[in-house]
Every structure is written in C-alpha cells, then in structure tokens.
Amino acid sequence: MDICHIPYRFSVTPLKFSHVRRNFCLPRSQATPFCPRIPVASNSLSETDSSEPKSRDRMFILGMGFVGQFFSQALKNQGWAVSGTCTSIMKKKQLEEKGFDIYLFDANQPEQSTIDVMKYHTHLLVSIPPVMGIGDPMLQHEELLRSTLMDGNLQWLGYLSSTSVYGDCGGAWVDEDYPTIPTSELANLRLDAEKRWLNLGDDLELSAQVFRLGGIYGPGRSAVDTIIKQGALSESQKMRVSRQYTSRIHVEDISQALKASIHAPSHGLQYCR
C-alpha cells in the first residue's frame, strides 16, 4: 500500500525512486517526467466470457472530474480502454463523445449492474470526495463492493485523497513522516476513507495506493484563468495572498504519478523525492 502526498512547500529536486519503506509523493509541475510508457497487457477477461468486450488494460474511474478526465485521456492515448462514472446526462454525453464508456452513477445508491462492470476492469481509481455527515459514499456499500469485486480482474486500486489530512502545519515542510492531524470534519472523513480503501485493497489482494493531493491546477483552472475570464477569485485563492507557501499540484504531474504507480505497483511503501 502506498501513500502519496504533496509537501506544503515546493521542491525542485528531480525525482528518484528508493525502495525503502516510506511514502510516495508527487513531483512539482516542473519536474522531469519520470514515467515510461505503460506496457499493454494481455486481455484479462476469460476467453469464454462474452458479457464484456475483450481488451487490453482497462481502467475504471469512479468520478470523472478534472483529474479523472485528464488521466483518462492520457491512458486512452496509450491504448487503454477507459470507463468511468458521472452524475449528469449532459456530462455523460460529452465524455462519450471523447471515446469513453460512461455510466450515470449515484454513489449513495449504486446500481449492482455498474459495480458488476467494475470487476471486468484491471484498474480502479476512486475520485469521489467524502460527504459531510456521511463519509465516503461508496464505502457505505463496502460489503457489496467486496463481494462483487472479489472474483473480478482488478489488479490495482488508487484513491485520490487530500493534503488536508495534515491539518494546519503553520508553513512547516510536510513529508512522509509528518503526523496526520486533520482539523475539519471533511479532513477526518478523508483520513477514514484512506484507511478503508486500503483495507479493501488488502482484502481483495490488490496493489492499493492513496494519493494525497494539494490544490489542483491545470489547463483552464488557475487564478490566472479566473482573472482572464473576469471571474471573482475563490476564497482559497484570496487566502493565498497572505501565505508564504501553498500546496499545489499540476494535473499532469498527478497523471504521471498515477501512471508510475501502475507501472511499478507495490504492496509495500515507496519513497520518492
């Protein structure tokens, strides 16, 4: 099980892997891309199973948001079959036009048929945030997930978390040894979801990783883009004026880190800097 996070202060040190028992952290956006092309694996479905199309590596993304869409396109460009979920008909149509298999999905009331589809995929990325008063909506159905996916083809499970689990660090450098001291309900729910997804991965005997992400930016999503569009800055953007350091990560760097994790999965902890 790997935990990946962004330090609260920026680093420009090129990435290098060390196989020691530490956490897995993301690079700065200027860091040299480190992930080789993902090899195409043989079809994981049974030759006699005609209920699902036969394919190479297959990624299923729960929550096709900003990161999910960017990562999906990167995988599709490398020959992957990508499926995922969204919550609106309009977004489903837009994503299908880009070549993805999309399912309308309510995590609070998941349909068995969609969960059945998940088990025919080789990789699963969870990008659904917790909900106040509920927690991770998918994990309300943890036993259903476990029983359905137990005999499936999944090999890898990734959960997108947040650096909010560290709480207010007062500008300190946050690394893999920094304690998690969440100071909000949502951050506490994030931390709980991390543990439960990792435990589910263990139960399913998968390579399971948690990626703790800072503030995500990328094409069309930054303070500069907001100004160009003549929109009002968000509260978090306004607060950055008074901060010496912020925790930020480019969506392309997230994609590179996810691909690196898939390319070299591990049940132990990895440390990179």
C-alpha positions as CSV (number, residue, x, y, z in Angstrom):
1,M,0.0,0.0,0.0
2,D,1.4,3.4,-1.0
3,I,0.5,6.8,0.3
4,C,1.3,9.7,-2.0
5,H,1.3,13.3,-0.9
6,I,2.4,16.8,-1.9
7,P,4.7,18.7,0.5
8,Y,3.3,22.0,1.6
9,R,6.4,23.7,0.3
10,F,7.7,23.4,-3.2
11,S,10.7,21.3,-4.2
12,V,12.6,21.4,-7.5
13,T,14.7,18.3,-6.8
14,P,14.4,15.8,-9.7
15,L,12.5,12.7,-8.8
16,K,14.3,9.4,-8.0
17,F,13.0,6.2,-6.5
18,S,14.4,4.5,-3.5
19,H,13.0,1.1,-2.4
20,V,12.7,1.8,1.2
21,R,9.6,1.8,3.5
22,R,8.5,5.3,3.1
23,N,5.6,7.2,1.4
24,F,5.1,8.0,-2.2
25,C,5.0,11.7,-3.0
26,L,4.1,13.7,-6.1
27,P,6.5,15.9,-8.1
28,R,6.4,19.7,-8.8
29,S,4.9,20.5,-12.1
30,Q,8.4,21.5,-13.4
31,A,9.9,18.2,-12.5
32,T,11.1,16.0,-15.3
33,P,8.5,13.4,-16.4
34,F,9.7,10.1,-14.9
35,C,7.1,7.6,-16.1
36,P,7.8,5.3,-19.0
37,R,5.1,4.2,-21.4
38,I,2.7,1.7,-19.8
39,P,3.0,-1.7,-21.4
40,V,-0.1,-3.1,-22.9
41,A,-1.1,-6.2,-21.0
42,S,-2.9,-9.2,-22.4
43,N,-6.7,-9.4,-22.1
44,S,-7.6,-10.2,-18.6
45,L,-11.1,-11.5,-19.3
46,S,-11.8,-15.1,-19.7
47,E,-11.8,-16.3,-23.4
48,T,-15.2,-17.8,-22.9
49,D,-16.8,-14.6,-21.3
50,S,-18.7,-12.7,-23.9
51,S,-20.6,-10.4,-21.5
52,E,-17.8,-7.7,-21.7
53,P,-15.7,-6.6,-24.7
54,K,-12.2,-8.1,-24.8
55,S,-9.5,-5.6,-24.4
56,R,-6.0,-4.7,-23.0
57,D,-5.6,-2.9,-19.7
58,R,-8.9,-1.5,-18.6
59,M,-9.3,1.5,-16.2
60,F,-12.5,2.3,-14.4
61,I,-12.7,5.7,-12.8
62,L,-15.3,6.4,-10.1
63,G,-15.9,10.2,-10.5
64,M,-14.8,11.6,-13.9
65,G,-13.9,15.1,-12.7
66,F,-11.0,17.3,-13.7
67,V,-8.3,14.8,-12.7
68,G,-10.2,11.8,-13.9
69,Q,-10.8,13.3,-17.4
70,F,-7.1,14.3,-17.8
71,F,-5.8,11.0,-16.6
72,S,-8.4,9.1,-18.8
73,Q,-7.2,10.9,-21.9
74,A,-3.6,10.2,-21.1
75,L,-4.4,6.5,-20.8
76,K,-6.5,6.4,-23.9
77,N,-3.6,7.9,-25.8
78,Q,-1.6,4.9,-24.7
79,G,-4.1,2.4,-25.9
80,W,-6.1,1.8,-22.7
81,A,-9.8,1.2,-22.6
82,V,-11.2,3.7,-20.1
83,S,-14.6,3.7,-18.4
84,G,-16.0,5.8,-15.7
85,T,-18.9,7.4,-13.9
86,C,-20.6,10.8,-13.8
87,T,-23.8,12.2,-12.3
88,S,-25.4,14.1,-15.2
89,I,-26.7,13.2,-18.7
90,M,-25.0,16.2,-20.3
91,K,-21.6,15.3,-18.9
92,K,-22.1,11.6,-19.9
93,K,-22.8,12.7,-23.5
94,Q,-19.7,14.9,-23.6
95,L,-17.4,12.2,-22.2
96,E,-18.8,9.6,-24.6
97,E,-18.0,11.9,-27.5
98,K,-14.4,11.7,-26.3
99,G,-14.4,7.9,-26.6
100,F,-15.0,6.8,-23.0
101,D,-17.6,4.4,-21.7
102,I,-19.6,6.3,-19.2
103,Y,-22.2,5.3,-16.6
104,L,-24.6,7.5,-14.8
105,F,-24.0,6.7,-11.2
106,D,-25.2,7.7,-7.7
107,A,-22.6,6.7,-5.2
108,N,-25.3,6.8,-2.4
109,Q,-27.4,4.3,-4.3
110,P,-25.1,2.4,-6.6
111,E,-26.6,0.1,-9.2
112,Q,-25.4,-3.5,-9.0
113,S,-25.0,-3.6,-12.8
114,T,-22.4,-0.8,-12.7
115,I,-20.4,-2.4,-9.9
116,D,-20.5,-5.7,-11.9
117,V,-18.9,-3.8,-14.8
118,M,-16.1,-2.6,-12.5
119,K,-14.9,-6.1,-11.8
120,Y,-14.1,-6.7,-15.5
121,H,-11.5,-3.9,-15.4
122,T,-7.9,-4.3,-14.4
123,H,-7.5,-1.0,-12.6
124,L,-9.8,1.2,-10.4
125,L,-9.3,4.8,-9.5
126,V,-11.6,6.4,-6.9
127,S,-12.0,10.1,-7.2
128,I,-15.2,10.7,-5.2
129,P,-14.8,13.0,-2.2
130,P,-16.4,12.4,1.2
131,V,-19.7,13.9,2.1
132,M,-20.4,15.8,5.3
133,G,-22.3,13.6,7.8
134,I,-21.9,10.5,5.6
135,G,-18.2,10.0,4.7
136,D,-17.2,8.2,1.6
137,P,-20.5,7.5,-0.2
138,M,-19.1,4.4,-1.9
139,L,-17.9,2.8,1.3
140,Q,-21.5,2.8,2.6
141,H,-21.7,-0.2,0.4
142,E,-18.3,-1.7,1.3
143,E,-19.6,-5.3,1.7
144,L,-21.3,-5.1,-1.7
145,L,-18.0,-3.9,-3.3
146,R,-16.0,-6.6,-1.6
147,S,-18.3,-9.4,-2.6
148,T,-18.7,-8.3,-6.2
149,L,-15.0,-7.4,-6.8
150,M,-13.6,-10.4,-5.0
151,D,-13.7,-12.7,-8.1
152,G,-13.0,-9.9,-10.6
153,N,-10.0,-8.9,-12.7
154,L,-8.8,-5.9,-10.6
155,Q,-5.1,-5.7,-10.1
156,W,-4.6,-2.1,-8.9
157,L,-6.7,0.3,-6.8
158,G,-5.9,4.0,-6.3
159,Y,-7.7,6.5,-4.0
160,L,-7.3,10.3,-4.6
161,S,-7.2,11.9,-1.1
162,S,-6.0,15.4,0.0
163,T,-3.2,17.0,2.0
164,S,-6.0,18.4,4.2
165,V,-5.4,15.3,6.4
166,Y,-2.3,17.0,7.7
167,G,-4.2,19.9,9.1
168,D,-2.7,23.4,9.7
169,C,1.1,22.9,9.6
170,G,2.0,26.5,10.1
171,G,4.1,26.6,7.0
172,A,6.2,23.6,8.0
173,W,7.7,21.3,5.4
174,V,5.4,18.2,5.3
175,D,6.9,14.9,4.3
176,E,6.1,11.3,4.7
177,D,6.8,11.3,8.4
178,Y,4.6,14.3,9.3
179,P,1.7,13.3,11.5
180,T,-1.9,13.5,10.2
181,I,-3.8,15.9,12.4
182,P,-7.0,16.8,10.4
183,T,-8.8,19.9,11.8
184,S,-12.1,19.7,9.9
185,E,-14.8,17.1,9.5
186,L,-14.1,16.6,5.8
187,A,-10.4,16.1,6.5
188,N,-11.3,13.5,9.2
189,L,-13.6,11.8,6.7
190,R,-10.8,11.8,4.1
191,L,-8.4,10.0,6.5
192,D,-11.0,7.5,7.4
193,A,-11.7,6.8,3.7
194,E,-8.0,6.3,3.1
195,K,-7.8,3.6,5.7
196,R,-10.9,1.8,4.5
197,W,-9.9,1.8,0.8
198,L,-6.5,0.5,1.7
199,N,-8.1,-2.2,3.8
200,L,-10.5,-3.1,1.0
201,G,-7.5,-3.4,-1.3
202,D,-5.8,-5.8,1.1
203,D,-9.0,-7.9,1.3
204,L,-9.1,-8.1,-2.5
205,E,-5.3,-8.8,-2.6
206,L,-4.7,-5.7,-4.8
207,S,-1.9,-3.2,-5.1
208,A,-3.6,-0.3,-3.3
209,Q,-2.3,3.3,-3.1
210,V,-3.5,6.5,-1.6
211,F,-2.5,9.8,-3.3
212,R,-2.7,12.9,-1.0
213,L,-3.1,15.8,-3.4
214,G,-2.7,19.5,-2.7
215,G,-4.5,22.3,-4.6
216,I,-5.0,21.0,-8.2
217,Y,-4.4,23.3,-11.1
218,G,-4.0,22.9,-14.9
219,P,-5.4,24.0,-18.2
220,G,-8.2,26.4,-17.7
221,R,-8.1,26.0,-13.9
222,S,-5.9,28.6,-12.1
223,A,-6.1,32.0,-10.6
224,V,-4.8,33.5,-13.8
225,D,-7.6,31.8,-15.8
226,T,-10.1,33.2,-13.4
227,I,-8.7,36.7,-13.9
228,I,-8.7,36.3,-17.7
229,K,-12.4,35.2,-17.5
230,Q,-13.1,38.2,-15.3
231,G,-14.4,36.0,-12.6
232,A,-14.2,36.5,-8.9
233,L,-11.4,34.8,-7.0
234,S,-12.5,31.9,-4.8
235,E,-11.9,32.2,-1.0
236,S,-9.0,29.8,-1.2
237,Q,-7.4,31.9,-4.0
238,K,-7.8,35.1,-1.9
239,M,-6.2,33.4,1.1
240,R,-3.0,32.6,-0.8
241,V,-2.0,36.3,-0.8
242,S,-1.1,36.1,2.9
243,R,0.6,32.7,2.7
244,Q,4.3,32.1,2.2
245,Y,3.8,28.6,0.9
246,T,0.9,26.7,-0.6
247,S,0.4,23.1,-1.5
248,R,-0.2,23.0,-5.3
249,I,0.0,20.2,-7.9
250,H,-0.5,20.3,-11.7
251,V,-2.9,17.8,-13.1
252,E,-0.3,16.5,-15.5
253,D,2.0,15.7,-12.6
254,I,-0.8,13.8,-10.9
255,S,-1.3,11.8,-14.1
256,Q,2.4,11.0,-14.3
257,A,2.5,9.8,-10.7
258,L,-0.6,7.6,-11.2
259,K,1.0,6.0,-14.2
260,A,4.2,5.4,-12.4
261,S,2.3,3.7,-9.6
262,I,0.6,1.5,-12.1
263,H,3.8,0.7,-13.9
264,A,5.6,-0.4,-10.7
265,P,2.9,-1.5,-8.2
266,S,3.9,-2.5,-4.7
267,H,2.2,-3.7,-1.6
268,G,5.0,-2.1,0.5
269,L,5.7,1.6,0.8
270,Q,7.8,3.6,-1.6
271,Y,9.6,6.8,-1.0
272,C,10.5,9.3,-3.8
273,R,12.0,12.8,-3.6
